């Protein structure tokens, strides 16, 4: 089974963070910008697109799935 993701930009990711999750400051230190491409997998891992790879820069907790779907307007895709 292929992993599933929802792709969003950094601004959308910042808008759906909960207080007990990774901090916006930590994400910015890891290279997150408002316009960078980000993806979230079903386990809640946040990955940012670099020039030649994806890097895990944090994670979401709790019931993040519905939040990601609502904020992005997308569903999970392989």
N, C-alpha and C positions, 0 to 999 in steps of 0.2 A: 504494500500500500504506500503510495506516495505521500510525503508530508503535505499538509494544507496550510495556506497562508492567506492573509489579507494584506494587501499593499496600501499604504497611506503615505502622506508626507509628514514631516516633523511637526508642523503646526497642528495637524489633526491629532497626532499622538499626544502632544502636550495638552490638548483640550480634554482628553479622556482619562488622564491620570487621576488616581485616587490618592489621598494624603498618605496612606500606608505603603505605597508603591515606591519604586525608584524615583528619586527627586529630579525635578527639571534641571537643577544645577549639575547633577551627576551625568545626566544625558548630554548636556551641553559640553561638559568636559570631555566626554567620549566622542565628540564631533557632531552631535545632532544640531541641525539648523532647521529653520521653518520650511525650507524648500527641499531638503534632502529626501531621498526615497527610503522608506522604512517598511519592513514587513513584520507581522506578528504571526507566530505559529499557534497551533491549538494548545500547546503547553504554556503559552504566555511569553515565550522568549521574544525579545525585541531585537531585530537585526537591522543594521544600517548598511546601505549599499556603498561600498568603496569603489574605487576605479576597477579593480579586478577580482573582488570577492565580497561576500557578506560577512559582517562582524557582529557577534552578539554583544549588545551594549547594556542590557538590563532585562527586566522581566515585569510582567503584570501578574496580579494575584486576584483571588476571589472570582467573582462572576464577570470576567473581562470580556468574554465572547460576545454577549449582547451589546456591550458598550462599543466594542470595535465595529461590529456590524452597523449599529445605528450611526456612529460618527462618520464612518466611511461610505455608507450607502451600498456596501458590497457584502457578498457572502464568501465563505471559505472556498478556495480554489487550489488545485494542485499545481 
